[in-house]
């Protein structure tokens, strides 16, 4: 799966040229080791310097590979985690405090530096439902000594 070459505003890490062409390629890569290793694929941007011929992938390609791994594992991707937090209208610090997920862990999951474990992924999935977010918020209020809101 290749698109035509496109000149983008990227800098060549080899010569510093701004004349870097980009095309999308089907990247097949191995995830895991030993008998449990699997072949995954992602459509990633592949860069080539028009001046020196240096070919490379960059952080965008790594992010796309990371998302393919998350999908393979059945876990939320970084963009889905960010979307959940933004749907709630919260900063990372606010979401971390209210969900009791460590802010550093949340930052690592959102930036793709780390993949959350299945238990934390399930918790975040459940927080996508308004009634579960409200339950967590109510429980926090009870733990803080605040009165439970009256149910209607």
The 8 nearest C-alpha neighbors of each residue, nearest first, counted from 0:
[[1, 25, 24, 2, 23, 42, 26, 22],
 [2, 0, 24, 23, 22, 3, 25, 4],
 [1, 3, 22, 23, 4, 0, 24, 5],
 [4, 2, 22, 5, 1, 23, 21, 20],
 [3, 5, 22, 21, 20, 2, 6, 23],
 [6, 4, 21, 20, 7, 22, 3, 19],
 [5, 7, 20, 19, 21, 18, 4, 8],
 [8, 6, 9, 20, 19, 5, 21, 18],
 [7, 9, 17, 10, 19, 6, 18, 20],
 [10, 8, 17, 7, 19, 11, 18, 20],
 [9, 11, 17, 15, 16, 12, 19, 8],
 [10, 12, 15, 16, 13, 14, 48, 19],
 [13, 11, 15, 14, 10, 16, 53, 55],
 [12, 14, 11, 15, 53, 51, 16, 48],
 [13, 15, 16, 11, 12, 51, 50, 10],
 [16, 14, 11, 10, 12, 13, 17, 18],
 [15, 17, 11, 18, 10, 14, 50, 19],
 [16, 18, 10, 9, 19, 8, 11, 15],
 [19, 17, 16, 49, 48, 20, 6, 50],
 [20, 18, 48, 47, 49, 17, 9, 6],
 [19, 21, 6, 5, 47, 46, 4, 7],
 [22, 20, 46, 5, 4, 45, 6, 44],
 [21, 23, 4, 45, 44, 2, 3, 5],
 [22, 24, 44, 1, 43, 2, 45, 42],
 [25, 23, 1, 0, 42, 43, 26, 44],
 [24, 26, 42, 0, 41, 27, 43, 40],
 [27, 25, 41, 40, 24, 42, 28, 43],
 [26, 28, 40, 39, 25, 38, 41, 29],
 [29, 27, 39, 38, 40, 26, 30, 37],
 [28, 30, 38, 37, 39, 31, 36, 27],
 [31, 29, 37, 36, 38, 28, 39, 32],
 [32, 30, 36, 35, 29, 37, 33, 34],
 [33, 31, 36, 35, 34, 30, 29, 37],
 [32, 34, 35, 36, 31, 37, 30, 29],
 [33, 35, 36, 32, 37, 31, 30, 29],
 [34, 36, 33, 32, 31, 37, 30, 38],
 [37, 35, 31, 32, 34, 30, 33, 29],
 [38, 36, 30, 29, 39, 35, 31, 32],
 [37, 39, 29, 28, 30, 27, 40, 36],
 [40, 38, 28, 27, 29, 37, 30, 41],
 [39, 41, 27, 26, 28, 25, 38, 67],
 [40, 42, 26, 25, 64, 43, 67, 63],
 [41, 43, 25, 24, 26, 23, 40, 44],
 [44, 42, 60, 23, 24, 41, 45, 26],
 [45, 43, 23, 22, 60, 21, 24, 46],
 [44, 46, 56, 22, 21, 23, 55, 43],
 [47, 45, 21, 55, 54, 20, 56, 19],
 [48, 46, 54, 20, 19, 53, 52, 49],
 [47, 49, 19, 52, 53, 50, 51, 11],
 [48, 50, 18, 52, 19, 51, 47, 20],
 [49, 51, 48, 52, 18, 16, 19, 14],
 [50, 52, 53, 48, 49, 14, 13, 16],
 [53, 51, 48, 49, 50, 47, 54, 19],
 [52, 54, 48, 51, 47, 13, 55, 11],
 [55, 53, 47, 46, 52, 48, 56, 45],
 [56, 54, 46, 45, 47, 57, 53, 12],
 [55, 57, 45, 46, 60, 44, 58, 54],
 [56, 58, 59, 60, 61, 55, 45, 46],
 [57, 59, 61, 60, 62, 56, 63, 44],
 [58, 60, 62, 61, 57, 63, 44, 43],
 [61, 59, 43, 63, 58, 62, 57, 44],
 [60, 62, 58, 64, 63, 59, 65, 57],
 [63, 61, 65, 59, 60, 64, 58, 66],
 [62, 64, 66, 60, 65, 61, 67, 59],
 [63, 65, 67, 61, 66, 62, 41, 60],
 [66, 64, 62, 68, 63, 67, 61, 69],
 [65, 67, 69, 63, 68, 64, 76, 70],
 [68, 66, 64, 70, 65, 69, 71, 41],
 [69, 67, 71, 65, 66, 70, 72, 64],
 [68, 70, 74, 66, 72, 71, 67, 76],
 [69, 71, 73, 67, 72, 68, 74, 66],
 [72, 70, 68, 69, 73, 67, 74, 39],
 [73, 71, 69, 70, 74, 68, 67, 117],
 [72, 74, 70, 71, 69, 75, 68, 117],
 [75, 73, 69, 72, 70, 120, 76, 117],
 [74, 76, 79, 69, 80, 120, 77, 73],
 [75, 77, 79, 78, 66, 69, 74, 80],
 [76, 78, 109, 80, 79, 108, 111, 81],
 [77, 79, 81, 76, 80, 82, 109, 75],
 [80, 78, 82, 76, 81, 77, 75, 83],
 [81, 79, 77, 83, 82, 78, 109, 76],
 [80, 82, 78, 84, 79, 83, 109, 85],
 [81, 83, 79, 85, 80, 84, 86, 78],
 [84, 82, 86, 80, 81, 85, 79, 127],
 [83, 85, 81, 87, 82, 86, 89, 80],
 [84, 86, 88, 82, 87, 83, 89, 81],
 [87, 85, 83, 88, 84, 82, 89, 81],
 [86, 88, 85, 84, 89, 83, 94, 82],
 [89, 87, 85, 86, 84, 90, 83, 94],
 [90, 88, 87, 93, 94, 84, 85, 91],
 [89, 91, 93, 92, 94, 88, 84, 85],
 [90, 92, 94, 93, 95, 89, 102, 84],
 [93, 91, 95, 90, 94, 102, 96, 89],
 [94, 92, 90, 96, 95, 91, 89, 97],
 [95, 93, 91, 97, 96, 92, 89, 98],
 [94, 96, 100, 102, 92, 98, 99, 93],
 [97, 95, 99, 93, 94, 98, 92, 100],
 [96, 98, 94, 99, 95, 93, 136, 139],
 [97, 99, 95, 100, 96, 94, 135, 136],
 [100, 98, 96, 95, 97, 101, 94, 102],
 [99, 101, 95, 98, 102, 105, 96, 104],
 [100, 102, 104, 103, 95, 105, 99, 96],
 [101, 103, 105, 95, 104, 92, 106, 100],
 [104, 102, 106, 105, 101, 107, 100, 108],
 [105, 103, 107, 101, 106, 102, 108, 100],
 [104, 106, 102, 108, 103, 107, 109, 101],
 [105, 107, 103, 109, 104, 108, 102, 110],
 [106, 108, 112, 104, 110, 113, 105, 109],
 [109, 107, 105, 111, 113, 106, 110, 114],
 [110, 108, 77, 106, 107, 111, 81, 105],
 [109, 111, 107, 108, 112, 106, 77, 113],
 [112, 110, 108, 113, 109, 77, 107, 65],
 [111, 113, 107, 110, 108, 114, 109, 106],
 [114, 112, 108, 107, 111, 115, 110, 104],
 [115, 113, 108, 116, 111, 112, 69, 107],
 [114, 116, 120, 119, 108, 113, 117, 74],
 [115, 117, 119, 118, 120, 114, 74, 121],
 [116, 118, 120, 119, 121, 115, 74, 122],
 [119, 117, 121, 120, 116, 122, 115, 123],
 [120, 118, 122, 121, 116, 117, 115, 123],
 [119, 121, 117, 123, 118, 122, 124, 115],
 [122, 120, 124, 118, 119, 123, 117, 125],
 [123, 121, 119, 125, 120, 124, 118, 126],
 [122, 124, 126, 120, 125, 121, 119, 127],
 [125, 123, 121, 126, 122, 127, 120, 75],
 [124, 126, 122, 127, 123, 128, 121, 131],
 [125, 127, 123, 132, 128, 124, 131, 122],
 [126, 128, 125, 124, 129, 83, 123, 132],
 [129, 127, 126, 131, 130, 125, 132, 124],
 [128, 130, 132, 131, 133, 127, 126, 134],
 [129, 131, 133, 132, 128, 134, 126, 135],
 [132, 130, 134, 133, 129, 128, 126, 135],
 [131, 133, 126, 129, 135, 134, 130, 136],
 [134, 132, 136, 130, 131, 135, 137, 129],
 [135, 133, 131, 137, 136, 132, 138, 130],
 [136, 134, 138, 132, 133, 137, 139, 131],
 [135, 137, 133, 139, 134, 138, 132, 140],
 [138, 136, 134, 140, 139, 135, 133, 141],
 [137, 139, 141, 135, 140, 136, 134, 142],
 [140, 138, 142, 136, 141, 137, 143, 135],
 [139, 141, 143, 145, 137, 138, 142, 136],
 [142, 140, 138, 144, 145, 143, 139, 147],
 [141, 143, 139, 140, 144, 138, 145, 137],
 [144, 142, 140, 141, 145, 139, 138, 146],
 [143, 145, 141, 142, 140, 146, 139, 147],
 [146, 144, 140, 141, 143, 147, 142, 139],
 [147, 145, 141, 148, 144, 140, 149, 143],
 [146, 148, 141, 149, 145, 137, 140, 138],
 [149, 147, 146, 150, 137, 145, 140, 151],
 [150, 148, 147, 151, 146, 137, 145, 141],
 [151, 149, 148, 147, 137, 146, 134, 133],
 [150, 149, 148, 147, 130, 133, 137, 134]]
